Amino acid sequence: MSSAFLRAFAAASTLLLASGCVLKSGTNLGEVAKDAGFDNVTTGDGTYENYTAVSHERATEIGLGLGVFTFKLMELYPATTNEALLLEAANKTKEKGAEAMINVHPQSSYFFGFIIGVYVDSTNGTGIEF
């Protein structure tokens, strides 16, 4: 292999790895609850003793991103935030009468590619009424 190719590869790899330090991870559940008009959005079952499950909803995003093999570094398009993706699922449950969401799985992400590739983000949760 030519040394120019190896230098370009090393520079691209270093840039991709360094950009991973500035990525935001996690999901602000309080923001989602406020935006959806819910009493609460929680990863557990909250403090609800008597509730009825209304629906279990999932939201999925498929897009183009940067990464290395299965490690996603950056979303290019459509680059929906974790909160916006969960809000999509929350709005689906609200349409069915939910007042809160429990057992939320904030976000799981899969990346397939080298440097540029396809990613799949998904989130889900159970809407309840009490």
A tleap script that builds the chain and sets N, CA, C and O, in Angstrom:
source leaprc.protein.ff14SB
mol = sequence {
  NMET SER SER ALA PHE LEU ARG ALA PHE ALA
  ALA ALA SER THR LEU LEU LEU ALA SER GLY
  CYS VAL LEU LYS SER GLY THR ASN LEU GLY
  GLU VAL ALA LYS ASP ALA GLY PHE ASP ASN
  VAL THR THR GLY ASP GLY THR TYR GLU ASN
  TYR THR ALA VAL SER HIE GLU ARG ALA THR
  GLU ILE GLY LEU GLY LEU GLY VAL PHE THR
  PHE LYS LEU MET GLU LEU TYR PRO ALA THR
  THR ASN GLU ALA LEU LEU LEU GLU ALA ALA
  ASN LYS THR LYS GLU LYS GLY ALA GLU ALA
  MET ILE ASN VAL HIE PRO GLN SER SER TYR
  PHE PHE GLY PHE ILE ILE GLY VAL TYR VAL
  ASP SER THR ASN GLY THR GLY ILE GLU CPHE
}
set mol.1.N position { 0.847 -1.183 0.000 }
set mol.1.CA position { 0.000 0.000 0.000 }
set mol.1.C position { 0.886 1.237 0.000 }
set mol.1.O position { 1.990 1.244 0.544 }
set mol.2.N position { 0.378 2.252 -0.611 }
set mol.2.CA position { 1.166 3.475 -0.677 }
set mol.2.C position { 1.141 4.198 0.668 }
set mol.2.O position { 0.173 4.091 1.420 }
set mol.3.N position { 2.175 4.909 0.953 }
set mol.3.CA position { 2.258 5.628 2.225 }
set mol.3.C position { 1.242 6.767 2.282 }
set mol.3.O position { 0.784 7.129 3.366 }
set mol.4.N position { 0.884 7.338 1.124 }
set mol.4.CA position { -0.124 8.407 1.103 }
set mol.4.C position { -1.484 7.859 1.535 }
set mol.4.O position { -2.216 8.507 2.284 }
set mol.5.N position { -1.814 6.659 1.054 }
set mol.5.CA position { -3.076 6.044 1.455 }
set mol.5.C position { -3.092 5.751 2.951 }
set mol.5.O position { -4.085 6.014 3.630 }
set mol.6.N position { -1.995 5.211 3.461 }
set mol.6.CA position { -1.919 4.902 4.891 }
set mol.6.C position { -2.016 6.157 5.746 }
set mol.6.O position { -2.658 6.145 6.797 }
set mol.7.N position { -1.384 7.242 5.304 }
set mol.7.CA position { -1.475 8.512 6.046 }
set mol.7.C position { -2.911 9.034 6.030 }
set mol.7.O position { -3.410 9.498 7.055 }
set mol.8.N position { -3.583 8.962 4.872 }
set mol.8.CA position { -4.977 9.416 4.770 }
set mol.8.C position { -5.881 8.561 5.641 }
set mol.8.O position { -6.776 9.078 6.309 }
set mol.9.N position { -5.650 7.249 5.635 }
set mol.9.CA position { -6.436 6.344 6.465 }
set mol.9.C position { -6.232 6.646 7.951 }
set mol.9.O position { -7.197 6.676 8.715 }
set mol.10.N position { -4.995 6.866 8.358 }
set mol.10.CA position { -4.687 7.179 9.755 }
set mol.10.C position { -5.324 8.502 10.168 }
set mol.10.O position { -5.850 8.618 11.275 }
set mol.11.N position { -5.279 9.496 9.288 }
set mol.11.CA position { -5.883 10.795 9.593 }
set mol.11.C position { -7.401 10.673 9.716 }
set mol.11.O position { -7.993 11.243 10.633 }
set mol.12.N position { -8.035 9.939 8.805 }
set mol.12.CA position { -9.490 9.761 8.856 }
set mol.12.C position { -9.899 9.000 10.113 }
set mol.12.O position { -10.882 9.356 10.762 }
set mol.13.N position { -9.162 7.969 10.454 }
set mol.13.CA position { -9.473 7.189 11.653 }
set mol.13.C position { -9.324 8.029 12.914 }
set mol.13.O position { -10.167 7.967 13.809 }
set mol.14.N position { -8.261 8.809 12.987 }
set mol.14.CA position { -8.038 9.684 14.147 }
set mol.14.C position { -9.150 10.720 14.267 }
set mol.14.O position { -9.638 10.982 15.366 }
set mol.15.N position { -9.548 11.305 13.148 }
set mol.15.CA position { -10.618 12.292 13.156 }
set mol.15.C position { -11.937 11.670 13.629 }
set mol.15.O position { -12.646 12.262 14.443 }
set mol.16.N position { -12.259 10.494 13.126 }
set mol.16.CA position { -13.499 9.827 13.542 }
set mol.16.C position { -13.477 9.473 15.021 }
set mol.16.O position { -14.470 9.675 15.720 }
set mol.17.N position { -12.367 8.953 15.502 }
set mol.17.CA position { -12.282 8.594 16.915 }
set mol.17.C position { -12.329 9.830 17.803 }
set mol.17.O position { -12.950 9.802 18.866 }
set mol.18.N position { -11.685 10.905 17.388 }
set mol.18.CA position { -11.692 12.145 18.183 }
set mol.18.C position { -13.081 12.764 18.219 }
set mol.18.O position { -13.462 13.357 19.228 }
set mol.19.N position { -13.841 12.639 17.140 }
set mol.19.CA position { -15.174 13.238 17.117 }
set mol.19.C position { -16.134 12.512 18.049 }
set mol.19.O position { -17.162 13.073 18.429 }
set mol.20.N position { -15.822 11.288 18.420 }
set mol.20.CA position { -16.669 10.548 19.350 }
set mol.20.C position { -16.710 11.173 20.732 }
set mol.20.O position { -17.634 10.903 21.499 }
set mol.21.N position { -15.745 11.990 21.063 }
set mol.21.CA position { -15.706 12.623 22.381 }
set mol.21.C position { -16.725 13.741 22.527 }
set mol.21.O position { -17.033 14.135 23.652 }
set mol.22.N position { -17.253 14.260 21.441 }
set mol.22.CA position { -18.165 15.388 21.520 }
set mol.22.C position { -19.621 14.983 21.318 }
set mol.22.O position { -20.501 15.844 21.310 }
set mol.23.N position { -19.890 13.699 21.158 }
set mol.23.CA position { -21.259 13.255 20.932 }
set mol.23.C position { -22.056 13.260 22.220 }
set mol.23.O position { -21.545 12.912 23.284 }
set mol.24.N position { -23.308 13.654 22.115 }
set mol.24.CA position { -24.214 13.647 23.255 }
set mol.24.C position { -24.834 12.263 23.348 }
set mol.24.O position { -25.307 11.721 22.349 }
set mol.25.N position { -24.834 11.700 24.525 }
set mol.25.CA position { -25.502 10.422 24.697 }
set mol.25.C position { -26.543 10.577 25.798 }
set mol.25.O position { -26.495 11.526 26.580 }
set mol.26.N position { -27.465 9.656 25.851 }
set mol.26.CA position { -28.513 9.711 26.850 }
set mol.26.C position { -29.745 10.413 26.309 }
set mol.26.O position { -29.720 11.032 25.245 }
set mol.27.N position { -30.816 10.300 27.068 }
set mol.27.CA position { -32.092 10.892 26.680 }
set mol.27.C position { -32.678 11.611 27.883 }
set mol.27.O position { -32.737 11.045 28.974 }
set mol.28.N position { -33.107 12.839 27.699 }
set mol.28.CA position { -33.713 13.624 28.760 }
set mol.28.C position { -35.192 13.244 28.861 }
set mol.28.O position { -36.020 13.778 28.123 }
set mol.29.N position { -35.526 12.328 29.767 }
set mol.29.CA position { -36.892 11.836 29.900 }
set mol.29.C position { -37.840 12.922 30.397 }
set mol.29.O position { -39.011 12.946 30.017 }
set mol.30.N position { -37.346 13.813 31.237 }
set mol.30.CA position { -38.173 14.917 31.737 }
set mol.30.C position { -38.621 15.843 30.620 }
set mol.30.O position { -39.762 16.305 30.608 }
set mol.31.N position { -37.727 16.113 29.688 }
set mol.31.CA position { -38.062 16.959 28.540 }
set mol.31.C position { -39.136 16.293 27.679 }
set mol.31.O position { -40.059 16.956 27.207 }
set mol.32.N position { -39.011 14.993 27.478 }
set mol.32.CA position { -39.999 14.252 26.683 }
set mol.32.C position { -41.359 14.282 27.376 }
set mol.32.O position { -42.385 14.482 26.725 }
set mol.33.N position { -41.371 14.083 28.692 }
set mol.33.CA position { -42.635 14.107 29.444 }
set mol.33.C position { -43.307 15.470 29.314 }
set mol.33.O position { -44.517 15.554 29.107 }
set mol.34.N position { -42.525 16.528 29.436 }
set mol.34.CA position { -43.064 17.886 29.325 }
set mol.34.C position { -43.608 18.146 27.925 }
set mol.34.O position { -44.712 18.668 27.771 }
set mol.35.N position { -42.833 17.782 26.904 }
set mol.35.CA position { -43.250 18.024 25.521 }
set mol.35.C position { -44.490 17.209 25.134 }
set mol.35.O position { -45.309 17.658 24.332 }
set mol.36.N position { -44.617 16.019 25.706 }
set mol.36.CA position { -45.770 15.164 25.388 }
set mol.36.C position { -46.984 15.493 26.254 }
set mol.36.O position { -48.093 15.038 25.974 }
set mol.37.N position { -46.770 16.290 27.312 }
set mol.37.CA position { -47.863 16.604 28.222 }
set mol.37.C position { -48.173 15.459 29.162 }
set mol.37.O position { -49.309 15.314 29.614 }
set mol.38.N position { -47.156 14.632 29.463 }
set mol.38.CA position { -47.333 13.479 30.340 }
set mol.38.C position { -47.011 13.841 31.777 }
set mol.38.O position { -46.271 14.786 32.051 }
set mol.39.N position { -47.587 13.061 32.691 }
set mol.39.CA position { -47.271 13.174 34.106 }
set mol.39.C position { -45.825 12.752 34.352 }
set mol.39.O position { -45.117 13.371 35.146 }
set mol.40.N position { -45.386 11.681 33.656 }
set mol.40.CA position { -44.048 11.155 33.867 }
set mol.40.C position { -43.650 10.254 32.700 }
set mol.40.O position { -44.504 9.655 32.046 }
set mol.41.N position { -42.356 10.168 32.449 }
set mol.41.CA position { -41.785 9.194 31.523 }
set mol.41.C position { -40.611 8.582 32.263 }
set mol.41.O position { -39.681 9.289 32.650 }
set mol.42.N position { -40.649 7.262 32.464 }
set mol.42.CA position { -39.639 6.617 33.291 }
set mol.42.C position { -39.208 5.286 32.706 }
set mol.42.O position { -39.967 4.635 31.988 }
set mol.43.N position { -37.974 4.884 33.022 }
set mol.43.CA position { -37.461 3.609 32.530 }
set mol.43.C position { -37.950 2.439 33.374 }
set mol.43.O position { -37.858 1.289 32.944 }
set mol.44.N position { -38.466 2.714 34.564 }
set mol.44.CA position { -39.010 1.654 35.423 }
set mol.44.C position { -40.520 1.655 35.346 }
set mol.44.O position { -41.106 2.028 34.330 }
set mol.45.N position { -41.147 1.230 36.443 }
set mol.45.CA position { -42.608 1.274 36.466 }
set mol.45.C position { -43.119 2.425 37.323 }
set mol.45.O position { -44.303 2.492 37.652 }
set mol.46.N position { -42.207 3.331 37.681 }
set mol.46.CA position { -42.597 4.535 38.413 }
set mol.46.C position { -43.188 4.208 39.777 }
set mol.46.O position { -42.866 3.180 40.375 }
set mol.47.N position { -44.037 5.072 40.253 }
set mol.47.CA position { -44.691 4.867 41.545 }
set mol.47.C position { -46.171 4.588 41.342 }
set mol.47.O position { -46.977 4.823 42.242 }
set mol.48.N position { -46.526 4.098 40.191 }
set mol.48.CA position { -47.917 3.844 39.870 }
set mol.48.C position { -48.316 2.463 40.372 }
set mol.48.O position { -47.748 1.451 39.961 }
set mol.49.N position { -49.306 2.435 41.272 }
set mol.49.CA position { -49.762 1.158 41.815 }
set mol.49.C position { -50.914 0.593 41.004 }
set mol.49.O position { -50.939 -0.600 40.701 }
set mol.50.N position { -51.853 1.433 40.657 }
set mol.50.CA position { -53.024 0.989 39.910 }
set mol.50.C position { -53.065 1.729 38.577 }
set mol.50.O position { -53.417 2.908 38.516 }
set mol.51.N position { -52.709 1.035 37.535 }
set mol.51.CA position { -52.734 1.654 36.214 }
set mol.51.C position { -53.161 0.617 35.184 }
set mol.51.O position { -53.142 -0.587 35.436 }
set mol.52.N position { -53.540 1.113 34.040 }
set mol.52.CA position { -53.901 0.257 32.918 }
set mol.52.C position { -52.970 0.578 31.761 }
set mol.52.O position { -52.821 1.737 31.374 }
set mol.53.N position { -52.347 -0.454 31.215 }
set mol.53.CA position { -51.496 -0.258 30.049 }
set mol.53.C position { -52.386 0.038 28.844 }
set mol.53.O position { -53.326 -0.704 28.558 }
set mol.54.N position { -52.085 1.112 28.153 }
set mol.54.CA position { -52.867 1.513 26.989 }
set mol.54.C position { -52.268 0.924 25.720 }
set mol.54.O position { -52.983 0.348 24.900 }
set mol.55.N position { -50.954 1.068 25.557 }
set mol.55.CA position { -50.287 0.513 24.382 }
set mol.55.C position { -48.781 0.509 24.596 }
set mol.55.O position { -48.252 1.255 25.420 }
set mol.56.N position { -48.119 -0.326 23.855 }
set mol.56.CA position { -46.657 -0.353 23.837 }
set mol.56.C position { -46.246 0.096 22.442 }
set mol.56.O position { -46.587 -0.547 21.450 }
set mol.57.N position { -45.517 1.197 22.373 }
set mol.57.CA position { -45.193 1.788 21.073 }
set mol.57.C position { -43.688 1.852 20.849 }
set mol.57.O position { -42.900 1.940 21.790 }
set mol.58.N position { -43.322 1.805 19.593 }
set mol.58.CA position { -41.925 1.875 19.167 }
set mol.58.C position { -41.793 2.964 18.103 }
set mol.58.O position { -42.690 3.163 17.284 }
set mol.59.N position { -40.666 3.658 18.130 }
set mol.59.CA position { -40.325 4.617 17.075 }
set mol.59.C position { -38.949 4.235 16.557 }
set mol.59.O position { -38.046 3.935 17.338 }
set mol.60.N position { -38.791 4.246 15.244 }
set mol.60.CA position { -37.540 3.826 14.615 }
set mol.60.C position { -37.101 4.868 13.590 }
set mol.60.O position { -37.915 5.452 12.875 }
set mol.61.N position { -35.810 5.077 13.545 }
set mol.61.CA position { -35.211 5.996 12.564 }
set mol.61.C position { -34.107 5.250 11.821 }
set mol.61.O position { -33.261 4.605 12.442 }
set mol.62.N position { -34.115 5.336 10.521 }
set mol.62.CA position { -33.060 4.765 9.687 }
set mol.62.C position { -32.399 5.926 8.958 }
set mol.62.O position { -33.077 6.736 8.326 }
set mol.63.N position { -31.076 6.003 9.048 }
set mol.63.CA position { -30.404 7.141 8.438 }
set mol.63.C position { -28.987 6.844 8.017 }
set mol.63.O position { -28.527 5.703 8.064 }
set mol.64.N position { -28.305 7.892 7.604 }
set mol.64.CA position { -26.935 7.835 7.123 }
set mol.64.C position { -26.028 8.455 8.181 }
set mol.64.O position { -26.323 9.528 8.705 }
set mol.65.N position { -24.933 7.782 8.490 }
set mol.65.CA position { -24.043 8.289 9.520 }
set mol.65.C position { -22.587 7.978 9.259 }
set mol.65.O position { -22.235 7.315 8.283 }
set mol.66.N position { -21.738 8.476 10.165 }
set mol.66.CA position { -20.306 8.209 10.126 }
set mol.66.C position { -19.959 7.270 11.263 }
set mol.66.O position { -20.500 7.387 12.363 }
set mol.67.N position { -19.056 6.340 10.996 }
set mol.67.CA position { -18.650 5.422 12.036 }
set mol.67.C position { -17.612 4.446 11.541 }
set mol.67.O position { -17.137 4.530 10.408 }
set mol.68.N position { -17.269 3.522 12.411 }
set mol.68.CA position { -16.299 2.496 12.079 }
set mol.68.C position { -16.913 1.148 12.445 }
set mol.68.O position { -17.139 0.863 13.621 }
set mol.69.N position { -17.177 0.336 11.453 }
set mol.69.CA position { -17.790 -0.980 11.585 }
set mol.69.C position { -19.134 -0.876 12.299 }
set mol.69.O position { -20.118 -0.489 11.668 }
set mol.70.N position { -19.216 -1.205 13.591 }
set mol.70.CA position { -20.498 -1.144 14.298 }
set mol.70.C position { -20.570 0.020 15.287 }
set mol.70.O position { -21.540 0.126 16.037 }
set mol.71.N position { -19.563 0.892 15.299 }
set mol.71.CA position { -19.508 2.012 16.231 }
set mol.71.C position { -19.927 3.302 15.520 }
set mol.71.O position { -19.179 3.829 14.696 }
set mol.72.N position { -21.121 3.807 15.838 }
set mol.72.CA position { -21.610 5.045 15.215 }
set mol.72.C position { -21.011 6.250 15.926 }
set mol.72.O position { -21.091 6.372 17.148 }
set mol.73.N position { -20.417 7.124 15.152 }
set mol.73.CA position { -19.831 8.334 15.715 }
set mol.73.C position { -20.729 9.547 15.539 }
set mol.73.O position { -20.782 10.418 16.407 }
set mol.74.N position { -21.442 9.604 14.408 }
set mol.74.CA position { -22.197 10.809 14.102 }
set mol.74.C position { -23.313 10.488 13.125 }
set mol.74.O position { -23.125 9.720 12.181 }
set mol.75.N position { -24.469 11.076 13.356 }
set mol.75.CA position { -25.585 10.929 12.433 }
set mol.75.C position { -25.549 12.079 11.429 }
set mol.75.O position { -25.407 13.240 11.815 }
set mol.76.N position { -25.677 11.758 10.153 }
set mol.76.CA position { -25.671 12.782 9.113 }
set mol.76.C position { -27.081 13.166 8.689 }
set mol.76.O position { -27.425 14.347 8.644 }
set mol.77.N position { -27.898 12.158 8.377 }
set mol.77.CA position { -29.254 12.444 7.911 }
set mol.77.C position { -30.161 11.295 8.299 }
set mol.77.O position { -29.783 10.154 8.033 }
set mol.78.N position { -31.293 11.485 8.887 }
set mol.78.CA position { -31.963 12.725 9.251 }
set mol.78.C position { -31.530 13.291 10.602 }
set mol.78.O position { -31.947 14.395 10.951 }
set mol.79.N position { -30.713 12.579 11.369 }
set mol.79.CA position { -30.129 13.083 12.617 }
set mol.79.C position { -31.176 13.567 13.621 }
set mol.79.O position { -31.079 14.679 14.138 }
set mol.80.N position { -32.156 12.744 13.888 }
set mol.80.CA position { -33.179 13.044 14.890 }
set mol.80.C position { -32.587 12.849 16.285 }
set mol.80.O position { -31.855 11.885 16.511 }
set mol.81.N position { -32.890 13.742 17.217 }
set mol.81.CA position { -32.385 13.597 18.575 }
set mol.81.C position { -33.078 12.429 19.266 }
set mol.81.O position { -34.154 11.999 18.850 }
set mol.82.N position { -32.449 11.919 20.328 }
set mol.82.CA position { -33.054 10.840 21.112 }
set mol.82.C position { -34.399 11.269 21.678 }
set mol.82.O position { -35.346 10.482 21.715 }
set mol.83.N position { -34.480 12.523 22.119 }
set mol.83.CA position { -35.723 13.044 22.690 }
set mol.83.C position { -36.835 13.098 21.641 }
set mol.83.O position { -37.978 12.741 21.927 }
set mol.84.N position { -36.503 13.543 20.427 }
set mol.84.CA position { -37.514 13.625 19.367 }
set mol.84.C position { -38.008 12.237 18.969 }
set mol.84.O position { -39.187 12.057 18.664 }
set mol.85.N position { -37.119 11.274 18.973 }
set mol.85.CA position { -37.512 9.908 18.632 }
set mol.85.C position { -38.432 9.323 19.700 }
set mol.85.O position { -39.436 8.690 19.375 }
set mol.86.N position { -38.094 9.530 20.969 }
set mol.86.CA position { -38.954 9.045 22.052 }
set mol.86.C position { -40.275 9.801 22.075 }
set mol.86.O position { -41.314 9.221 22.391 }
set mol.87.N position { -40.248 11.085 21.746 }
set mol.87.CA position { -41.477 11.873 21.696 }
set mol.87.C position { -42.434 11.318 20.640 }
set mol.87.O position { -43.651 11.349 20.822 }
set mol.88.N position { -41.886 10.817 19.550 }
set mol.88.CA position { -42.718 10.192 18.518 }
set mol.88.C position { -43.481 8.995 19.100 }
set mol.88.O position { -44.679 8.848 18.863 }
set mol.89.N position { -42.788 8.144 19.860 }
set mol.89.CA position { -43.444 6.997 20.502 }
set mol.89.C position { -44.436 7.471 21.562 }
set mol.89.O position { -45.519 6.903 21.695 }
set mol.90.N position { -44.071 8.513 22.320 }
set mol.90.CA position { -44.954 9.041 23.359 }
set mol.90.C position { -46.241 9.598 22.756 }
set mol.90.O position { -47.323 9.403 23.309 }
set mol.91.N position { -46.129 10.277 21.644 }
set mol.91.CA position { -47.326 10.828 20.991 }
set mol.91.C position { -48.251 9.725 20.489 }
set mol.91.O position { -49.471 9.886 20.499 }
set mol.92.N position { -47.674 8.598 20.048 }
set mol.92.CA position { -48.498 7.458 19.626 }
set mol.92.C position { -49.307 6.917 20.805 }
set mol.92.O position { -50.484 6.587 20.657 }
set mol.93.N position { -48.666 6.828 21.987 }
set mol.93.CA position { -49.391 6.318 23.156 }
set mol.93.C position { -50.426 7.331 23.640 }
set mol.93.O position { -51.501 6.957 24.108 }
set mol.94.N position { -50.094 8.615 23.522 }
set mol.94.CA position { -51.028 9.652 23.955 }
set mol.94.C position { -52.293 9.633 23.101 }
set mol.94.O position { -53.392 9.849 23.613 }
set mol.95.N position { -52.143 9.376 21.806 }
set mol.95.CA position { -53.304 9.277 20.931 }
set mol.95.C position { -54.252 8.160 21.363 }
set mol.95.O position { -55.442 8.193 21.050 }
set mol.96.N position { -53.723 7.179 22.080 }
set mol.96.CA position { -54.529 6.051 22.546 }
set mol.96.C position { -54.996 6.227 23.987 }
set mol.96.O position { -55.559 5.306 24.578 }
set mol.97.N position { -54.759 7.416 24.552 }
set mol.97.CA position { -55.269 7.737 25.877 }
set mol.97.C position { -54.287 7.658 27.027 }
set mol.97.O position { -54.704 7.742 28.182 }
set mol.98.N position { -53.009 7.502 26.763 }
set mol.98.CA position { -52.013 7.397 27.834 }
set mol.98.C position { -51.802 8.734 28.535 }
set mol.98.O position { -51.898 9.801 27.929 }
set mol.99.N position { -51.510 8.640 29.838 }
set mol.99.CA position { -51.209 9.819 30.652 }
set mol.99.C position { -49.751 9.863 31.086 }
set mol.99.O position { -49.270 10.886 31.574 }
set mol.100.N position { -49.047 8.738 30.905 }
set mol.100.CA position { -47.634 8.631 31.275 }
set mol.100.C position { -47.042 7.453 30.509 }
set mol.100.O position { -47.764 6.672 29.889 }
set mol.101.N position { -45.712 7.339 30.563 }
set mol.101.CA position { -45.027 6.198 29.946 }
set mol.101.C position { -44.120 5.544 30.968 }
set mol.101.O position { -43.401 6.214 31.709 }
set mol.102.N position { -44.170 4.199 30.993 }
set mol.102.CA position { -43.292 3.427 31.868 }
set mol.102.C position { -42.511 2.422 31.029 }
set mol.102.O position { -42.783 2.228 29.845 }
set mol.103.N position { -41.536 1.789 31.674 }
set mol.103.CA position { -40.703 0.769 31.018 }
set mol.103.C position { -40.150 1.257 29.675 }
set mol.103.O position { -40.148 0.529 28.683 }
set mol.104.N position { -39.691 2.488 29.674 }
set mol.104.CA position { -39.148 3.100 28.460 }
set mol.104.C position { -37.716 2.615 28.240 }
set mol.104.O position { -36.904 2.591 29.165 }
set mol.105.N position { -37.427 2.236 27.021 }
set mol.105.CA position { -36.061 1.937 26.594 }
set mol.105.C position { -35.654 3.130 25.741 }
set mol.105.O position { -35.997 3.193 24.560 }
set mol.106.N position { -34.915 4.090 26.335 }
set mol.106.CA position { -34.690 5.375 25.676 }
set mol.106.C position { -34.150 5.313 24.255 }
set mol.106.O position { -34.663 6.017 23.385 }
set mol.107.N position { -33.141 4.502 23.990 }
set mol.107.CA position { -32.626 4.469 22.623 }
set mol.107.C position { -31.642 3.327 22.478 }
set mol.107.O position { -30.771 3.129 23.325 }
set mol.108.N position { -31.787 2.589 21.414 }
set mol.108.CA position { -30.762 1.618 21.036 }
set mol.108.C position { -30.348 1.962 19.610 }
set mol.108.O position { -31.166 2.396 18.798 }
set mol.109.N position { -29.090 1.764 19.325 }
set mol.109.CA position { -28.563 2.198 18.038 }
set mol.109.C position { -27.683 1.115 17.443 }
set mol.109.O position { -26.911 0.463 18.147 }
set mol.110.N position { -27.809 0.935 16.148 }
set mol.110.CA position { -26.980 -0.001 15.407 }
set mol.110.C position { -26.406 0.724 14.194 }
set mol.110.O position { -27.103 1.484 13.522 }
set mol.111.N position { -25.133 0.479 13.927 }
set mol.111.CA position { -24.464 1.090 12.779 }
set mol.111.C position { -23.822 -0.006 11.940 }
set mol.111.O position { -23.226 -0.940 12.477 }
set mol.112.N position { -23.943 0.110 10.636 }
set mol.112.CA position { -23.349 -0.849 9.723 }
set mol.112.C position { -22.602 -0.082 8.642 }
set mol.112.O position { -23.221 0.584 7.812 }
set mol.113.N position { -21.278 -0.171 8.647 }
set mol.113.CA position { -20.513 0.511 7.614 }
set mol.113.C position { -19.088 0.781 8.045 }
set mol.113.O position { -18.686 0.463 9.164 }
set mol.114.N position { -18.341 1.369 7.145 }
set mol.114.CA position { -16.985 1.789 7.434 }
set mol.114.C position { -16.850 3.215 6.940 }
set mol.114.O position { -17.004 3.481 5.748 }
set mol.115.N position { -16.567 4.119 7.838 }
set mol.115.CA position { -16.517 5.563 7.647 }
set mol.115.C position { -17.930 6.095 7.406 }
set mol.115.O position { -18.423 6.892 8.204 }
set mol.116.N position { -18.581 5.682 6.344 }
set mol.116.CA position { -19.958 6.112 6.084 }
set mol.116.C position { -20.814 4.853 6.013 }
set mol.116.O position { -20.398 3.840 5.450 }
set mol.117.N position { -22.008 4.923 6.587 }
set mol.117.CA position { -22.864 3.746 6.591 }
set mol.117.C position { -24.274 4.064 7.041 }
set mol.117.O position { -24.656 5.226 7.178 }
set mol.118.N position { -25.029 3.024 7.264 }
set mol.118.CA position { -26.432 3.137 7.652 }
set mol.118.C position { -26.555 2.875 9.149 }
set mol.118.O position { -25.916 1.965 9.678 }
set mol.119.N position { -27.381 3.674 9.833 }
set mol.119.CA position { -27.654 3.430 11.241 }
set mol.119.C position { -29.160 3.245 11.433 }
set mol.119.O position { -29.977 3.733 10.652 }
set mol.120.N position { -29.488 2.528 12.494 }
set mol.120.CA position { -30.881 2.323 12.883 }
set mol.120.C position { -30.979 2.650 14.371 }
set mol.120.O position { -30.325 2.010 15.194 }
set mol.121.N position { -31.794 3.645 14.714 }
set mol.121.CA position { -32.064 3.996 16.104 }
set mol.121.C position { -33.508 3.607 16.398 }
set mol.121.O position { -34.389 3.794 15.558 }
set mol.122.N position { -33.750 3.068 17.586 }
set mol.122.CA position { -35.129 2.771 17.962 }
set mol.122.C position { -35.309 3.004 19.448 }
set mol.122.O position { -34.355 2.965 20.225 }
set mol.123.N position { -36.542 3.243 19.821 }
set mol.123.CA position { -36.921 3.468 21.209 }
set mol.123.C position { -38.327 2.916 21.391 }
set mol.123.O position { -39.088 2.808 20.429 }
set mol.124.N position { -38.668 2.570 22.624 }
set mol.124.CA position { -40.018 2.076 22.875 }
set mol.124.C position { -40.406 2.277 24.325 }
set mol.124.O position { -39.552 2.515 25.179 }
set mol.125.N position { -41.682 2.182 24.594 }
set mol.125.CA position { -42.196 2.315 25.948 }
set mol.125.C position { -43.677 1.986 26.006 }
set mol.125.O position { -44.345 1.887 24.977 }
set mol.126.N position { -44.177 1.820 27.214 }
set mol.126.CA position { -45.573 1.469 27.437 }
set mol.126.C position { -46.337 2.684 27.954 }
set mol.126.O position { -45.974 3.268 28.975 }
set mol.127.N position { -47.379 3.052 27.256 }
set mol.127.CA position { -48.245 4.141 27.698 }
set mol.127.C position { -49.277 3.617 28.681 }
set mol.127.O position { -49.852 2.547 28.480 }
set mol.128.N position { -49.512 4.382 29.755 }
set mol.128.CA position { -50.474 3.954 30.777 }
set mol.128.C position { -51.470 5.064 31.100 }
set mol.128.O position { -51.211 6.247 30.879 }
set mol.129.N position { -52.596 4.651 31.621 }
set mol.129.CA position { -53.544 5.589 32.219 }
set mol.129.C position { -53.773 5.157 33.649 }
set mol.129.O position { -53.711 3.968 33.964 }
set mol.130.N position { -54.036 6.114 34.510 }
set mol.130.CA position { -54.193 5.787 35.936 }
set mol.130.C position { -55.361 6.548 36.522 }
set mol.130.O position { -55.656 6.410 37.709 }
savepdb mol mol.pdb
quit
